[in-house]
Amino acid sequence: MSDMNVNLMLAQMRAMSLAAGSPSPTQEPARGTDFGVLLKQSIDSVNTIQQSAGKMTEAFETGAPNVSLAEVMVSTQKAGVSFQAMLQVRNKLVEAYQDVMNMPM
């Protein structure tokens, strides 16, 4: 792997780390935004990441010269982490729903 690819990946990781640590005003939902719309956007985002990882993996397996193993592994890990995060959100939503349904009237 070349130094340029390593530096590019490090820069991307730093940018993602900063974005995760301090959300920008554009990432915060506006008042009155429908929860269902936000949930669908999140699921679509995870789906896009997984499809991208799948395409990158397929390209590497077929021997595409512009795809390195490190890029494939990072992409696959991103897809896995985003799916696990979505799964945890779903679990919390189901738990909250069950708590509400079990409340006495």
C-alpha positions as CSV (number, residue, x, y, z in Angstrom):
1,M,0.0,0.0,0.0
2,S,1.4,3.4,-0.9
3,D,2.0,6.3,1.5
4,M,-0.7,8.3,-0.4
5,N,-3.4,5.7,0.4
6,V,-2.3,5.5,4.0
7,N,-2.5,9.3,4.4
8,L,-5.8,9.4,2.6
9,M,-7.3,6.8,4.9
10,L,-5.8,8.6,8.0
11,A,-7.4,11.9,6.9
12,Q,-10.7,10.2,6.4
13,M,-10.6,8.6,9.8
14,R,-9.7,11.9,11.4
15,A,-12.6,13.6,9.6
16,M,-15.0,10.9,10.7
17,S,-13.7,11.1,14.3
18,L,-14.2,14.9,14.4
19,A,-17.7,14.6,12.8
20,A,-18.7,11.9,15.4
21,G,-17.3,13.9,18.3
22,S,-19.0,17.3,17.5
23,P,-22.1,17.2,15.4
24,S,-22.4,20.2,13.0
25,P,-25.5,22.3,12.9
26,T,-26.4,20.8,9.5
27,Q,-26.5,17.3,11.1
28,E,-29.0,18.2,13.8
29,P,-32.6,17.6,12.9
30,A,-34.8,20.6,12.5
31,R,-37.7,21.2,14.8
32,G,-40.8,19.5,13.6
33,T,-39.0,16.9,11.5
34,D,-40.9,13.6,11.3
35,F,-39.2,10.8,13.2
36,G,-40.2,8.3,10.6
37,V,-38.4,10.3,7.9
38,L,-35.2,10.5,10.0
39,L,-35.3,6.7,10.7
40,K,-35.8,6.0,7.0
41,Q,-32.9,8.2,6.1
42,S,-30.7,6.4,8.6
43,I,-31.6,3.0,7.3
44,D,-31.0,4.2,3.7
45,S,-27.6,5.5,4.7
46,V,-26.7,2.2,6.3
47,N,-27.9,0.4,3.2
48,T,-25.8,2.6,0.9
49,I,-22.7,2.0,3.0
50,Q,-23.3,-1.8,2.8
51,Q,-23.9,-1.7,-0.9
52,S,-20.7,0.3,-1.4
53,A,-18.7,-2.2,0.7
54,G,-20.2,-5.1,-1.3
55,K,-19.3,-3.4,-4.6
56,M,-15.7,-2.7,-3.4
57,T,-15.3,-6.3,-2.2
58,E,-16.5,-7.6,-5.5
59,A,-14.2,-5.3,-7.4
60,F,-11.2,-6.5,-5.3
61,E,-12.2,-10.1,-5.9
62,T,-12.3,-9.7,-9.6
63,G,-8.9,-8.1,-9.6
64,A,-9.6,-4.4,-10.2
65,P,-6.2,-2.6,-10.0
66,N,-7.5,0.5,-8.3
67,V,-8.9,-1.3,-5.2
68,S,-6.6,-2.3,-2.4
69,L,-7.2,-4.8,0.3
70,A,-6.9,-2.1,3.0
71,E,-9.7,0.0,1.4
72,V,-11.9,-3.1,1.2
73,M,-11.3,-4.0,4.8
74,V,-12.0,-0.4,6.0
75,S,-15.2,-0.2,3.9
76,T,-16.3,-3.6,5.2
77,Q,-15.7,-2.5,8.8
78,K,-17.6,0.8,8.2
79,A,-20.5,-1.2,6.9
80,G,-20.4,-3.6,9.9
81,V,-20.2,-0.8,12.5
82,S,-23.0,1.2,10.9
83,F,-25.2,-1.9,10.8
84,Q,-24.5,-2.7,14.5
85,A,-25.3,0.9,15.4
86,M,-28.6,0.7,13.5
87,L,-29.4,-2.6,15.2
88,Q,-28.8,-1.1,18.7
89,V,-31.1,1.8,17.8
90,R,-33.8,-0.7,16.7
91,N,-33.4,-2.6,20.0
92,K,-33.8,0.5,22.1
93,L,-36.9,1.5,20.1
94,V,-38.4,-1.9,20.6
95,E,-37.6,-1.7,24.3
96,A,-39.1,1.8,24.6
97,Y,-42.2,0.6,22.8
98,Q,-42.6,-2.4,25.1
99,D,-42.2,-0.1,28.2
100,V,-44.9,2.2,26.9
101,M,-47.2,-0.7,26.1
102,N,-46.7,-2.2,29.6
103,M,-47.6,1.1,31.4
104,P,-50.8,1.0,33.4
105,M,-53.6,3.2,32.2
